[in-house]
């Protein structure tokens, strides 16, 4: 899979053979936890007041640790009820386990055309987990449900990442670009990101099945302070404050440089001239990735002040890619002036 070198064909094949993951495996117990926060849903996609959006799932604590802890307790309790020990191994969006395929076959949900699993009453706002065990359990049947003729997720994706029903081009996906891509965001993707700075929920927000989703009862997944975060505050973060604010959350995955990069893009898309001063500081910072995207943002905002800042930066910038971004931004502003 492009951009995910660790997601190899051999890894996928291994995930289809539970016996290789747990010798003697006989059953897979599939679990789901709702993370939906209604208060954070259907926000305006325009960047009001220089704020950035963070995907619903990432506004709580790191789900991997929380769900694995629950699974461990579940296995212990199950062993106590059965009066015997058994072998078990669990996964939460990690390892070679094919979580969505297992969830689909177990009846936990069905595949949506956005490639997410849709569960009754919750929709796709669900974290998935699996416990492989050597217990011989009675199997559930897959749900006889589908999305029918609905294609809202396909047609609503701003980058066209859902190239067809059940097929996702991850290199076009805003979630992939803002989280997994550690380098420059492709220029054609940047304007489509609007003010998303970590992940994207568009294909979930437009899904009719998600209209009936109920609010999560898990306090660990409720962190409304991360909804519409101030972009200036993001650009002012240093490593220590970044860790203090986001430690224990999925946002750590993008690292400080990635989050600042994404914030620059959001400010560029907002085109608010009040951002120029803050972006000019990022243009002279010590992170190449941030400087380049700050230059792009200034080019989007335009105006004499932004042009002057870019021209001064061009005279002392040494990084080739950043220089290219500065030159393109200057050209864009000059073209608009002409």
N, C-alpha and C positions, 0 to 999 in steps of 0.2 A: 504494500500500500504506500503510495507516494507520500513522503514526508514523515512516515513512521517506520524507520528502518528495522525496528524491533518486531514489527508485526509481519512475520514471514510466513511463507506457505507451510513450512515444517511446524511452526507454532500452531497454525490453524488445524493441521492434520492431527497434531497431538491432542488438541482440545476436543476432537471428535471421538477420542478413545479414553474414556474415564478410567479404564483399567490401567492405563499407563500413568495416570495421575495418582491413583490409589489402588494398589494391587488387591484384587478380590472385590472390587467395586461392583455393587449390585443395583444401587438406586441413587438418584440425585434428588435432594429436597430443595425446591426452589422457593425463595423468599423475596418479598418486596416490602419496602418501607416508603410511605408517602412523604415527600418533602415540600409539597406545594404551600406557598404563602400567598393567599389571595390579595393581600394589601400591596404586593409588589407586581401585580399582573396588569397587562395592558397599559403600561405607561406610554406617554407620547414618545415616538421614536425621534423627535427632534431634540436637539441638545439645549434644553432650557436652563438658563442660569449657569452655564458651564458645568453641568453635572454629567457623570458617566453612568452607564448601566452595567450591572453585573448579573449574570445569569442566576435564576432563582436557586438552582442547586448549590451554587457556590457561596450563598449568603449565610450558610450555617457552618457548623464545625465539620472537619474532615470526616466524611461518611465512612471511609474505609475502616478507620479504627473503631468507630462507634458500632457499626454493624458487625464487625468481627467479634467484638466483645459480646454482643448479644448472641451471636451464633455459638460462641464457646459456652455460654450459659445454657443455651438451648440444648446442646449436645449433652452436657452434664445432667440436666434435668431429665432428658429423654432416657439416658442411661439408668438414672435412678428409678424412673417409672417402669422401665422394662426389667429392671433387676439384673442387668448384665452389661458388661462393657462391650463396645464395638468400635471398629475403626472408622474414622471420619476425617475429612479434609475439607476446608471451606475456602471459598473465594468471594471477593467483592470487587468486581471490576478490575481484577488483576490476574496475573498468571495466564496460562493458555486456555482457561475455561471459556467456552462459547456461551456467555451468559444469556444473550437474547434468544438463541436457538433453544437452550434448555428451558427458559421461561415460556416460550411458545409451545413446546411439546408438553410441558407440565400442565397447561391450562391456566397459567398465571395471567396470561394476556395474549394478544395477537399482534402480528407485525403491522405497524402503520406504514404508510407509503413514505414517511420521513425516516424510516428504518428504526424508529423507536418502538418499544413494546407498549401497547395500550391495554391497561387493566381496567376492568369494570369498576366504575365509581371513582377512579383515581386518574385514569388516562395515562399519559406518559410521564407524569410527575412522580416517578418511582425509581428508587435505587434498587438494584437487583443483587441478590446474593445466592450462592449455591453451596449446599453441603453434600459432598460425595461420601457415601457410606457403604459398608459391606452388608448392611441389613437388606433383606429381601422384602421390600415394602410393596403395598398395592399401588399400582400406577393410576394417575388421573389421566383424563383424555384432553387433547387440545380443544380449545374453544372453537365453536363453529361460527366465528365472527370475522368480518373483514371491513375494510373502509368503503366497500361498494364503489360507487362512481365518483366519490369525493376526491378532489385533487387540490384542495386549498393549500396544503403544505407545499406542494410542488410549485404552484403558480405564485405563491407569496414569498418564496425565498429570494431575497434581493440580488444574490450573486448567481442564481441558477445552479446552486450546488446540488440540489436534488434533480439530477439529470433525467430521471424517469421514476415511475413508481418503484419503491424499494431499492433504489440505486443512488448512492451519494458519492459525489466527487469531493473527497475531503479537502483537496487543495483549494477549492472554492468556498469552503464552509467558514463562516465567520468565527465559529467556535474553535475550529482547528487553527486558524490564522492567529487569533488573539491568545491562544493558550499553548499550542504545540509548536508553532513556528517560532524559533528563537532568533531568526534573522529579520531582514526587512520584509514588511508586508508588501505584496505586489501592488503597484500603483493603481491598477484597475479595480482592486478590491477595496482600497481605502475609502473612497466616497460612499460605498455601499454599507460600510460599518456604522455609519451615523455616529451614535454616541455609545456603542457597545465597547466596553474596555476589557471585559472578561466573559467569554462565552456569548451565546445568543439564544433567545427563546422564541424567535419568530415562528418557526415551523410548529412549535407547540402551542403558542398563543392563538393561532388561527384554527387549530384543530377543533372541530365541533365536539368530539368525544371529551375534550378537556373542559368543556363548558360546565360539566356537572362535577368536576373535581372538588373534593372536600379539603378543608384546611388540615395541614399536618398537626398531629397532636404531640410531636416531638419538639420539646423546647430547644434542643441542640440545633435544630434546623431553622430556628426563627431568629434572624439577626437583621432586623429592618434598618439598622444603622448603615448597612452597606448598600442600601437601595438608593440609587441616584447620588453617588458619591461625588464630592467636589473635586473637579479635575485639577484646579490649582493646588489643592492639598496633596494630590498624588505627585505632581511635579516637584513639590517641595520636600518629599520624603527622602531620607537617607536610609542606609541599610538597617540601622538600629531601629528607627521608627517604623520601617516597613515590617520588620519581624515582630515588633511589639503589637502592631495593629492587626496583622494578618496571620500570625503564627497559629497553627492548628486549623487553618481553613484551606480549601482547595486553591485559593488565590496564590499561595506560595509557589505553585507549580510554574507560573509564568515568570517568576523572579521580578525583582525591582525594575530591571532594564526593560523587560517586556511590558510591564504595567505602565511605565512612563511612556514607552513607545506608543502604546494604545491610547493613552491620554492625549498625546500630541495629535494623533489622527482625529480624535473626537473634537478637539478644539479647532482643528482645521476645518472640519465639516460644519462646525457651528458658525464659523466666519464672523465671530464677534471681535471687534477691534480692541476690546478690553483685555483680550488674551495676549496681545502682542508683547507686552512687557514681560509676562511670565515665560512665554515661548522664547524670548530673546535670551533669557538666563539659561534655558535648556540648550540653546544653540551654542553656548560657550561652555557647557559642562564637559565632564570627562568620559562620557559614554557615547561612543560613535553611533550606536544604534539609535539613541535618543536624539542626538544632534541632527542626524539625517531626517528623521521624521518631524522634528521641530522646524527644519527648513521647509519641508513640504507644507506643513501647516501654515507657516507665514506666507507662503506662496498662494495658498487658498484664500487667506484673509485679504492679502493685498494692501495697497495704500502706500503713501510715501514713507511712513515710518517703518513699515515692514521691509520695504525695498532698501532703505538705508541700512538697516540692521543686517540684511542678507549680504549686501555689498561689502560691508566692513568685515563680516565673518569670512567671506570668500578670500580676503587678502591674507588671512593667517591660518586657514584650515589646511591640514596636511593629509587627511584621510581622503583617498580617491573617491570612494562611494559618496561620502558626505559632500564633497565638492560638486559631484554630479547632481546631487539633490539640490544644493544651493543654486547652481547654475540654472537648473530647470525651473526652480521657483522664481528666480529673477526674470527669466524669459517669460514666464507666465504673467507676472505682474506687468512687465513692459508691454506685452501684447495687449493686455486690457487697457493700458494707458493710451496706446496708439489708437 
